[in-house]
Amino acid sequence: MKYRILRTDKAEEQLREIIFYIADDSSDVDIALDYLGKIETAINRLQDFPESGSIPRYSILKKQGYRVIIVERHLVFYKFIQEEKTVIIYAIVDGRREYRNLI
């Protein structure tokens, strides 16, 4: 059975900002939409493989039960609830930045 994917408002907002930034930076909406597609594909894969993400290196995030998937230079932080067959996307951040406080 597939897991249901939920996203926090914060994750939605971060994703929007990433896509707008790429569109603005590259002056090419198609590049931004391609990147959005990559992130969406990676997130949707969690419906079938919720445990596929790595355990974060920061112990505070590890203790709180977060997992992370990497999409190029972005990190998608999530938790999955086995009993409810649900994956919750909490944050989508640039992996080159100090992200501990962004979640």
C-alpha positions in Angstrom: 0.0 0.0 0.0 1.3 3.5 -0.9 2.0 6.1 1.7 0.1 9.4 1.6 2.4 12.4 1.2 1.6 15.6 3.2 3.6 18.8 3.0 3.8 21.5 5.7 3.1 25.1 4.6 6.8 25.8 5.3 7.9 23.1 2.9 5.5 24.4 0.2 6.8 27.9 0.7 10.4 26.8 0.5 9.8 24.9 -2.7 8.1 27.9 -4.2 11.1 30.1 -3.3 13.5 27.6 -4.8 11.7 27.5 -8.1 11.2 31.2 -8.3 14.9 31.7 -7.5 16.0 29.3 -10.2 13.6 30.9 -12.8 14.9 34.3 -11.9 18.6 33.3 -11.7 18.6 31.4 -15.0 16.0 33.6 -16.8 14.5 30.3 -18.0 11.2 29.0 -16.6 11.8 25.6 -18.2 15.0 25.1 -16.2 13.0 25.9 -13.0 10.1 23.6 -14.0 12.6 20.8 -14.8 14.1 21.1 -11.3 10.6 21.2 -9.8 9.9 17.9 -11.6 13.1 16.4 -10.1 12.0 17.3 -6.6 8.4 16.2 -7.1 9.7 12.8 -8.5 12.0 12.3 -5.5 9.2 13.1 -3.1 6.6 10.9 -4.9 9.1 8.0 -4.7 8.6 8.1 -0.9 5.0 6.8 -1.5 6.5 3.4 -2.2 9.8 3.7 -0.3 9.3 5.8 2.8 12.5 4.5 4.4 14.7 5.3 1.4 16.0 8.6 2.9 19.2 8.8 4.9 19.4 9.6 8.5 20.6 13.2 9.0 24.1 13.8 10.4 22.9 16.2 13.1 22.0 14.2 16.2 19.2 16.6 17.1 17.5 15.9 13.7 18.3 12.2 14.0 16.7 12.0 17.5 13.5 13.8 16.3 13.1 11.1 13.6 13.8 13.0 10.5 15.0 11.4 7.3 16.5 13.3 4.3 16.6 12.8 0.6 19.0 14.7 -1.6 17.9 16.2 -4.9 21.0 17.8 -6.5 21.9 20.5 -4.1 18.7 20.5 -2.1 17.8 18.4 1.0 14.2 17.3 1.6 13.5 16.6 5.3 10.6 14.3 6.2 9.2 11.9 8.7 7.1 8.9 8.0 4.4 7.4 10.3 4.2 3.7 9.7 0.8 3.2 11.4 -0.9 6.0 9.4 1.0 5.1 6.1 1.9 8.8 5.9 5.0 10.7 4.9 5.2 14.4 6.0 7.6 16.7 4.2 8.8 19.3 6.7 11.5 21.3 4.8 13.2 21.7 1.5 16.5 23.5 1.9 19.8 24.3 0.1 22.3 21.7 1.3 25.1 24.2 1.0 23.6 26.4 3.8 23.5 25.8 7.5 20.2 24.1 7.7 19.9 22.9 11.3 17.9 26.0 12.2 15.7 26.1 9.1 13.5 23.1 10.0 
